[in-house]
Amino acid sequence: MKETQHTARPIRTSVLIISLISAFVTPFMGSAVNVALPTIGTEFRADAISLSWVATSYLLTTAIFLVPFGRLADITGRKRIYLTGTVLWGASCLISGLSESLWMLITARIVQGIGSAMVFGTGMAIITSVFPPGERGKIMGINVTSTYLGLSLGPVIGGLITQYINWRWIFFMTAPLSIIIVCLILILIKTEWADAKEEKFDLKGSLIYGISIAQLIYGFSLLPQIAGTILISSGLLGITGFIILELYNKMPLLNIRLFVNNRIFGFSNLAALINYCATFATGFLLSFYLQKIKGFSAEHSGMILVAQPIVMAVFSPFMGWLSDKIYPQIVATIGMAITTIGLSLFIFVTSSTPVGFIIITLATLGLGFAFFSSPNTNAVMSSVDKKVYGIASGTVATMRILGQMLSMGIAMLLFSIFIGKVEIKPGNYPQFLQAFHIAFIIFSVMCFFGIFMSLARGKSPKPLYTE
């Protein structure tokens, strides 16, 4: 049975409950793992660059598979892909907790990225399939709140677990939640959504896309080595070929004309890419700053880092609701401007900076992101036809993951240049602070230009896109 925009209220409630749990679990674990990274590095005797692949491998894999699974969900069924991804994600959590080496942990995180792509490539599409346009912003805001509650509790609980139990329990304690989600889906959701079931899946396009994205992101992490330049060039060439292929494909993996003909869709995705690229590495950099430069424990660091997601969680529902009442583009652009201010404040952080300044700056970032996230997603999802909800969901999620990958890539590149492939110790703290400052200069400039990209989509109403 195919759902319509006027889906019965019980189905809407069930979808919301399931999406809220999923939205909580992944960011909770991700932020908890960030706090545990210094401890994981000590146990496995890993340098900062190798250690960063615990986060980067997950993000890279997710980026590769988001769009293909979004498209596959439109064809075969969004609930089916969502359910499979949840099972895979839970199983990989257990493997991560049992890892006996850094590379085993990274491999498990790769599998986890595949599961995550299946969940997040379809989650927003299911919400958009179920809820009518007048309610989507509010629901997306509530969903974002759940995400930021996970981000808020992750550093605190992750710090406590790392300090008093063992970092492995971060993975062990989240795995059972996937079982709960699976049971809820099987019991509560009897409907399937497959609005493009008559179309075929573009396997060739998926392979070119995946290989190109992998080359691009991995190459960026290898800079300034010559191998990095070669891989980036190859990746860009592959992306160019992919775009040309998709333009002439009657059933493309990704309809490139959505970006060309739909101004709101194109610039909203570009704004999301810039915003995540400018903000994601903040937690990674501050985790090392607080524990290495300031000498705080994992628990104490987690309590400080929680300032940003708490503000996000408090303000996101209101901003989502507001984006249903006025142009979501306006709300999102204000958010980009506030985020720019927050990022620029970190440029002035030194080893003697008061913790209060760090907390206020994190709160400013949180406010900016609350203004930006759900209104921007609302703008994207409300600008397309239901036949491509999966593609739109996968695309906006891909912009998020690619932005996060590029953000980590910038941090890793600066570590390579200023610190080298060694552990961060007192002898190279000045070099770490140099990398820290340059990173936030780059992020601030990037986000400043993002303000104009967000404005460029205009104040058009939110029409459905028809091909």
Secondary structure, 3 states (H helix, E strand, C coil): CCCCCCCCHHHHHHHHHHHHHHHHHHHHHHHHHHHHHHHHHHHHCCCHHHHCHHHHHHHHHHHHHHHHHHHHHHHHCHHHHHHHHHHHHHHHHHHHHCCCCHHHHHHHHHHHHHHHHHHHCCHHHHHHHHCCHHHHHHHHHHHHHHHHHHHHHHHHHHHHHHHHCCCCHHHHHHHHHHHHHHHHHHHHCCCCCCCCCCCCCCHHHHHHHHHHHHHHHHHHHHCCCHHHHHHHHHHHHHHHHHHHHHHCCCCCCCCCHHHHHCHHHHHHHHHHHHHHHHHCHHHHHHHHHHHHHCCCCHHHHHHHHCHHHHHHHHHHHHHHHHHHHCCHHHHHHHHHHHHHHHHHHHHHCCCCCCHHHHHHHHHHHHHHHHHHHHHHHHHHHCCCCHHHHHHHHHHHHHHHHHHHHHHHHHHHHHHHHHCCCCCCCHHHHHHHHHHHHHHHHHHHHHHHHHHHHHHHCCCCCCCCCCC
